[in-house]
Amino acid sequence: MKTRETRFALAVVVAACVVASPTLARPSFSIGAVDAADGMVAGSRPGTGIDLAGGVFFQVEDPGPPWVPPPPFPVHAEFDSYVTLGSGPWEPGSFNPPIDPVETGPGFSDSNYRGGWYVSGPFVDAFEAIDKPGVSWQLFLGRFTHTGNLSGRVALALAEEGAAGFRTVMGDIVTPSEVNGGQGWITEDVNGAALIGPQLTDEVYAFVIKEFEQEIEGVTYTVSDLYIQSLAPVPSPGGVGVCAVCGVCALRRRIRSAP
Protein backbone atom coordinates (compact mmCIF):
# COMPACT_ATOMS: atom_id res chain seq x y z
CA MET A 1 0.00 0.00 0.00
CA LYS A 2 2.78 2.39 0.88
CA THR A 3 4.47 1.64 -2.43
CA ARG A 4 1.29 2.47 -4.37
CA GLU A 5 0.83 5.77 -2.51
CA THR A 6 4.48 6.70 -3.02
CA ARG A 7 4.10 6.13 -6.75
CA PHE A 8 0.98 8.31 -6.72
CA ALA A 9 2.86 11.12 -4.99
CA LEU A 10 5.70 10.98 -7.52
CA ALA A 11 3.24 10.97 -10.41
CA VAL A 12 1.54 14.10 -9.09
CA VAL A 13 4.88 15.87 -8.73
CA VAL A 14 5.87 14.98 -12.31
CA ALA A 15 2.47 16.08 -13.64
CA ALA A 16 2.75 19.38 -11.80
CA CYS A 17 6.14 20.04 -13.33
CA VAL A 18 4.76 19.35 -16.80
CA VAL A 19 1.90 21.78 -16.20
CA ALA A 20 4.38 24.36 -14.90
CA SER A 21 6.09 24.40 -18.30
CA PRO A 22 3.22 25.58 -20.53
CA THR A 23 2.79 24.22 -24.01
CA LEU A 24 0.71 27.22 -25.01
CA ALA A 25 2.01 29.19 -27.96
CA ARG A 26 4.49 31.64 -26.54
CA PRO A 27 3.74 35.17 -27.75
CA SER A 28 6.28 36.82 -29.98
CA PHE A 29 7.39 40.44 -29.68
CA SER A 30 8.86 43.29 -31.68
CA ILE A 31 10.99 46.22 -30.63
CA GLY A 32 11.55 49.84 -31.53
CA ALA A 33 14.12 52.31 -30.23
CA VAL A 34 16.95 50.96 -28.05
CA ASP A 35 18.32 53.23 -25.31
CA ALA A 36 21.75 53.12 -23.69
CA ALA A 37 22.24 56.90 -23.47
CA ASP A 38 22.07 57.46 -19.69
CA GLY A 39 19.95 60.58 -20.11
CA MET A 40 22.45 62.23 -22.48
CA VAL A 41 19.89 62.24 -25.31
CA ALA A 42 16.44 63.82 -25.05
CA GLY A 43 13.98 61.17 -23.90
CA SER A 44 16.63 58.66 -22.85
CA ARG A 45 16.56 57.09 -19.41
CA PRO A 46 19.20 57.80 -16.73
CA GLY A 47 20.94 54.64 -15.60
CA THR A 48 21.27 53.11 -19.04
CA GLY A 49 24.59 52.67 -20.83
CA ILE A 50 27.28 50.10 -21.59
CA ASP A 51 30.62 50.24 -19.80
CA LEU A 52 33.96 48.49 -19.66
CA ALA A 53 36.03 48.02 -16.52
CA GLY A 54 39.74 47.79 -17.24
CA GLY A 55 39.45 47.54 -20.99
CA VAL A 56 38.72 49.15 -24.36
CA PHE A 57 36.47 48.41 -27.32
CA PHE A 58 37.87 47.02 -30.55
CA GLN A 59 36.87 49.19 -33.49
CA VAL A 60 37.72 48.57 -37.14
CA GLU A 61 39.39 51.62 -38.66
CA ASP A 62 36.72 52.19 -41.23
CA PRO A 63 33.69 54.49 -41.05
CA GLY A 64 30.34 52.88 -40.40
CA PRO A 65 29.25 49.38 -39.44
CA PRO A 66 31.07 46.45 -41.09
CA TRP A 67 28.28 45.63 -43.56
CA VAL A 68 28.40 49.08 -45.21
CA PRO A 69 31.68 48.98 -47.18
CA PRO A 70 31.78 46.75 -50.27
CA PRO A 71 34.29 43.89 -50.62
CA PRO A 72 37.13 43.60 -49.94
CA PHE A 73 35.98 44.01 -46.35
CA PRO A 74 38.22 45.63 -43.74
CA VAL A 75 40.47 43.25 -41.85
CA HIS A 76 38.65 41.72 -38.84
CA ALA A 77 35.43 43.52 -39.84
CA GLU A 78 33.31 40.67 -38.46
CA PHE A 79 34.63 41.44 -34.95
CA ASP A 80 33.96 45.17 -35.12
CA SER A 81 31.95 46.69 -32.25
CA TYR A 82 28.59 47.93 -33.54
CA VAL A 83 24.91 48.26 -32.66
CA THR A 84 22.04 47.10 -34.84
CA LEU A 85 18.88 44.99 -35.00
CA GLY A 86 18.83 41.63 -36.72
CA SER A 87 18.74 37.86 -36.45
CA GLY A 88 22.42 37.58 -35.60
CA PRO A 89 25.93 38.99 -36.12
CA TRP A 90 27.12 40.01 -39.55
CA GLU A 91 29.63 37.76 -41.32
CA PRO A 92 31.63 38.43 -44.49
CA GLY A 93 29.55 37.27 -47.44
CA SER A 94 26.33 37.30 -45.42
CA PHE A 95 23.17 37.79 -47.48
CA ASN A 96 21.11 38.71 -44.41
CA PRO A 97 22.91 41.71 -42.89
CA PRO A 98 21.59 43.34 -39.73
CA ILE A 99 19.62 46.55 -40.04
CA ASP A 100 21.65 49.73 -40.45
CA PRO A 101 20.47 51.67 -37.37
CA VAL A 102 19.74 55.35 -36.97
CA GLU A 103 21.84 56.40 -33.97
CA THR A 104 21.75 59.34 -31.59
CA GLY A 105 24.22 60.41 -28.93
CA PRO A 106 28.01 60.17 -28.75
CA GLY A 107 28.11 56.42 -29.41
CA PHE A 108 31.32 54.48 -28.74
CA SER A 109 34.26 55.83 -26.78
CA ASP A 110 37.27 53.70 -25.88
CA SER A 111 35.55 52.28 -22.80
CA ASN A 112 31.80 52.92 -22.99
CA TYR A 113 28.78 53.32 -25.24
CA ARG A 114 26.31 56.15 -24.71
CA GLY A 115 23.53 56.54 -27.20
CA GLY A 116 20.40 55.13 -28.74
CA TRP A 117 19.90 53.16 -31.91
CA TYR A 118 17.12 52.30 -34.28
CA VAL A 119 15.42 55.48 -33.10
CA SER A 120 13.12 55.73 -36.12
CA GLY A 121 11.29 53.35 -38.40
CA PRO A 122 8.80 50.50 -37.93
CA PHE A 123 9.13 48.01 -35.11
CA VAL A 124 11.25 44.95 -35.93
CA ASP A 125 9.86 41.47 -35.26
CA ALA A 126 11.78 39.00 -33.14
CA PHE A 127 13.14 35.83 -34.71
CA GLU A 128 12.19 32.37 -33.48
CA ALA A 129 15.18 30.85 -31.65
CA ILE A 130 14.78 27.30 -32.92
CA ASP A 131 18.38 26.31 -32.18
CA LYS A 132 18.59 27.63 -28.60
CA PRO A 133 17.03 25.40 -25.92
CA GLY A 134 14.88 27.37 -23.49
CA VAL A 135 14.74 30.46 -25.73
CA SER A 136 11.58 31.13 -27.74
CA TRP A 137 12.20 34.50 -29.47
CA GLN A 138 15.13 36.86 -29.76
CA LEU A 139 16.61 39.85 -31.54
CA PHE A 140 20.29 40.61 -31.93
CA LEU A 141 21.13 44.11 -30.66
CA GLY A 142 24.84 44.47 -31.25
CA ARG A 143 28.38 43.11 -31.01
CA PHE A 144 30.81 44.47 -28.45
CA THR A 145 34.39 43.29 -28.89
CA HIS A 146 36.52 44.32 -25.94
CA THR A 147 39.15 43.72 -23.33
CA GLY A 148 38.21 44.05 -19.67
CA ASN A 149 34.76 43.33 -18.25
CA LEU A 150 31.54 44.54 -19.85
CA SER A 151 28.45 45.56 -17.91
CA GLY A 152 25.46 47.75 -18.63
CA ARG A 153 21.78 48.50 -18.54
CA VAL A 154 19.55 48.87 -21.59
CA ALA A 155 16.00 50.08 -22.21
CA LEU A 156 13.84 49.62 -25.29
CA ALA A 157 10.32 49.88 -26.66
CA LEU A 158 8.73 46.42 -26.50
CA ALA A 159 5.52 45.49 -28.35
CA GLU A 160 4.17 42.08 -27.31
CA GLU A 161 1.96 39.96 -29.52
CA GLY A 162 -1.64 40.49 -28.42
CA ALA A 163 -0.94 43.77 -26.63
CA ALA A 164 -2.18 47.19 -27.64
CA GLY A 165 0.72 49.53 -28.32
CA PHE A 166 4.15 49.17 -26.80
CA ARG A 167 5.77 49.53 -23.40
CA THR A 168 9.23 50.57 -22.26
CA VAL A 169 11.27 47.92 -20.48
CA MET A 170 14.70 48.19 -18.90
CA GLY A 171 17.13 45.61 -17.57
CA ASP A 172 20.74 44.73 -16.80
CA ILE A 173 22.97 42.98 -19.32
CA VAL A 174 23.52 39.43 -18.04
CA THR A 175 25.11 36.14 -19.08
CA PRO A 176 23.07 32.93 -19.55
CA SER A 177 24.33 31.58 -16.21
CA GLU A 178 23.27 34.79 -14.47
CA VAL A 179 19.79 34.53 -15.99
CA ASN A 180 19.49 30.98 -14.67
CA GLY A 181 20.61 32.31 -11.28
CA GLY A 182 17.70 34.74 -11.17
CA GLN A 183 19.40 37.91 -12.41
CA GLY A 184 18.24 40.24 -15.15
CA TRP A 185 14.67 38.96 -15.37
CA ILE A 186 12.24 41.43 -16.94
CA THR A 187 8.59 40.73 -16.14
CA GLU A 188 7.28 44.31 -15.82
CA ASP A 189 7.62 47.56 -17.72
CA VAL A 190 9.35 50.59 -16.23
CA ASN A 191 6.08 51.64 -14.59
CA GLY A 192 5.66 48.32 -12.79
CA ALA A 193 2.88 46.96 -15.03
CA ALA A 194 3.11 43.21 -15.68
CA LEU A 195 4.07 42.15 -19.22
CA ILE A 196 1.88 39.71 -21.15
CA GLY A 197 4.46 37.04 -21.99
CA PRO A 198 5.57 36.28 -18.42
CA GLN A 199 1.92 36.15 -17.32
CA LEU A 200 1.02 33.51 -19.90
CA THR A 201 4.13 31.35 -19.60
CA ASP A 202 7.07 30.72 -17.31
CA GLU A 203 9.28 32.77 -19.61
CA VAL A 204 10.86 36.13 -18.84
CA TYR A 205 12.60 38.75 -20.97
CA ALA A 206 16.31 39.44 -20.54
CA PHE A 207 19.22 41.28 -22.17
CA VAL A 208 21.64 38.39 -22.61
CA ILE A 209 25.23 38.41 -23.87
CA LYS A 210 26.82 35.38 -25.52
CA GLU A 211 30.60 35.57 -25.19
CA PHE A 212 33.64 33.98 -26.80
CA GLU A 213 37.32 34.87 -27.04
CA GLN A 214 39.05 35.98 -30.22
CA GLU A 215 42.71 36.81 -30.82
CA ILE A 216 43.17 39.88 -33.03
CA GLU A 217 46.67 41.04 -33.91
CA GLY A 218 48.16 39.38 -30.85
CA VAL A 219 45.54 40.64 -28.38
CA THR A 220 42.88 38.38 -26.84
CA TYR A 221 39.47 40.06 -26.95
CA THR A 222 36.10 39.02 -25.58
CA VAL A 223 33.35 39.16 -28.18
CA SER A 224 30.03 39.90 -26.43
CA ASP A 225 26.95 39.48 -28.63
CA LEU A 226 23.91 41.18 -27.10
CA TYR A 227 20.35 39.86 -27.53
CA ILE A 228 16.92 40.63 -26.14
CA GLN A 229 15.35 37.22 -25.52
CA SER A 230 12.17 35.68 -24.22
CA LEU A 231 13.35 32.58 -22.41
CA ALA A 232 12.60 30.06 -19.68
CA PRO A 233 15.30 30.22 -17.00
CA VAL A 234 16.42 26.96 -15.44
CA PRO A 235 14.74 26.61 -13.02
CA SER A 236 11.80 28.64 -14.35
CA PRO A 237 10.32 31.31 -12.07
CA GLY A 238 7.01 29.47 -11.59
CA GLY A 239 7.82 25.84 -12.19
CA VAL A 240 9.76 25.14 -9.03
CA GLY A 241 7.11 26.67 -6.79
CA VAL A 242 4.25 24.75 -8.42
CA CYS A 243 6.19 21.48 -8.26
CA ALA A 244 7.03 22.04 -4.61
CA VAL A 245 3.44 22.82 -3.59
CA CYS A 246 1.97 19.88 -5.47
CA GLY A 247 4.67 17.59 -4.16
CA VAL A 248 3.88 18.57 -0.58
CA CYS A 249 0.16 17.97 -1.15
CA ALA A 250 0.85 14.54 -2.63
CA LEU A 251 3.12 13.54 0.23
CA ARG A 252 0.55 14.67 2.78
CA ARG A 253 -2.04 12.48 1.07
CA ARG A 254 0.38 9.55 1.24
CA ILE A 255 0.99 10.12 4.96
CA ARG A 256 -2.71 10.34 5.72
CA SER A 257 -3.38 7.15 3.78
CA ALA A 258 -0.57 5.15 5.39
CA PRO A 259 -1.79 2.47 7.84
N, C-alpha and C positions, 0 to 999 in steps of 0.2 A: 504493500500500500504506500509506504513511504517513497519507494522508487517511482511509482506512478505519479505521485504528487510532485516529486522533484522534477520529473520530466515536464509536467504541466507548467511549473514555475519557469523553467528554462525556455519553454516554447513561448510563453507570454513575453518574456524579456526580449527574445529574438524578434517577435512580431512587433513589439513596440519600437525597436530600433529601425525596423523596415519602414514603419509608419513615419518615424521621425525624419526619414530622408525622402521627401516627397517626390513622387513621379510625375507631378503636374508639370505642364510645360512652363519652363522658367522664362519669365518675361525678358525680352531684350531691352536695349536702351540705346540712346544716341546722345552725343554731346556737342556742345557749342564751344564758346570761348573758354580757354584754359588760363588760369591766373597763378603766376608765381612772382608777382611784382612787389609784394610787401607794402602796398599802399603808395608806391612811387608813381603809379599811373592812375589817372582819374577812374574811380569805380573799382579799383583793385582792393583786395582785402589785406589789412595788416596781419603779419604773421606768416604770410606765404613767402616762398622763395626756396632756392636750392643752393646749398653751400658745401664747400669742401673744407675739411680740417686737415691741415698738413699736406696739401697737395695742390695741383693745378689741372685745368682742363686741357686735353689735347685738341687742337684745332688745326685743320688742314689749311695751309696758306693759299687759299683760293676764295674769292668772294662767293657768298651764297652757300646753300646746302649742297651736299655732294651729288644730288641728282640733277642739278642745273647745268653744269658744264657738259659739253658733248665729249665723246671719246676723243683722244685718250684721257681717261679720268686721272685726276691728281693722285699721286702716290698715297696709299693708305686712306683713300677717300671713304671707304666703307666704315672706317673707325672714327670718322669725324664726329664731333659733338654737335648735335642739332636738335631742334624741336620740330614736331610735325603732328599729323594724324594719319593713321594708316593701319594696315593689317600686320605690319612687321617692319623690321629694319630694311633699309635700302641695301642692295648688293649690286656690284658692277654687272651690267647686262640684264638687270631686272626689268621686266615688262610691266610691273605693277608698283611704280614708285609711290612713296607716301605723298600726301598732299603738301604742296608748297604753302606754308602758313603765312598769314598776315600777322606781323609781330608789332608790338608796342613796347616801349621802355628801353632801357640800356642794353638788355640782352646779356650775353656772356662777358664776364671779366675773367681774369686768370683763375679765380677761385670761387666764383658764385655766378648764379643766373638770377637776374631780376627783370621780369617782363611778363607779358601775356602773349599767347599765340592763338591762331585761328580766331581772331577777334571779329571777323565778319564772314558772312556766308551762311548757307543752310547747315543744319545740324548733320553730323556724320554718324551713320549707323555703326554699331558695334559688329564685330565679326564673331561667328560661332567658333569657339575654341575646341575643335573636335579632337585635337591631339594633346590636350592638357588635362589629365585626370583632375576632377574636382572643380574645374573652371568651365563655366557655361559660355560667357560672352566676354570679349575684351576689345580694347583699342590701344594701339601703340601710340605713345605720346612723345617719345624722343629717345635719343641715344646720348649718353654722357660718358665719355671716355676720359679717365682721370687717374691721377695718383692720389694718395691720401684716402680719407673716408668721406663718403657722400651722405648727406642727410637733407631733409627738406619737408616742406608742407605745401600742398597744392590744392587749389579750388577750381571748380569748373561748373558749367551749366549742364545739368543732367536731365534728360527727358526719358522717362520710363514708359515702356509699352503699356498702354491702357490708362495712362495718366493724362490729365489735361494740363498742357503747358509744360514748363520745366522748373526745376528747383536747383538752387546752388548748394553744392556739397563741398566739404573740405576735409582733408585728412593728411596724416603723415605718410611719407614714403617709407615702405617697409619691405623686408625680404620675405620670401615664402615661409621660412621657418618662424619669423616673427608673427606673420598672420596666423599660423597654426598655434602660436603661443598666446593669441588673444589681442595682439597689437594691431592698430591701424584699421580696425573694423569701422565701416561707415554704414549705419542703419538709419540715420536721420539727416535731414538737411540742416543748414546752418541756423535755422530758427527752431530746431528741436522737433520738427514734424516728422513722423515716421515715413520712411520710403516704402513704396509698394512691394518691390522685390523681396526684401527681407521679411515682410509680413506674410507673403505667400509661400515662401520656402525657407530652408535653413541657410540660404546663401546671404553673404554680405557683399558690399562693395569695398574695394581697397586699391590704393596706389602701390603697385608691386614692382620692384626692380628684379630683373634676372641678370646675374652677374657672371662674367668669366674674365680670365686674364689674357692679355695679348701683349707680346713684345713688339715694340715699334722703335726701330733705330737704337736698339740696345737698352731701352727703358721698358720696364714691365708696367703696363697700365691695367686698370680695372675698367672693363666695359660694362656699364650699367644701363640696361634697356628698361625704360619705364612704361608701364601699362596701367590702365584703369581696367579692373576686372570685376565681374560678378562671380563669386566662387563660394564653395562650401569648405570652410576651415576644417581641419582634422584635429580634435573633434569639432563637430559643428556646434553652433551656439545653442541650439535647442535639443539636438539629439541626445546628448548625454543626460540632460535633466529628465527628459521623457522616459528614457530607458531606466534611469535610476528609480523614478517614482513607480513605474509599472513593475519593476523587479521587486521592490519592497512590497507592493500589494500582493504579488504572486507568492512571495515567501511567507507573508502573513497568512494567506489562505492555506498554504501547506502546513504551517504550524498549527492552525486551528483544526485542521483535518487529521493531524497525526493522532493515533491512539494513545 
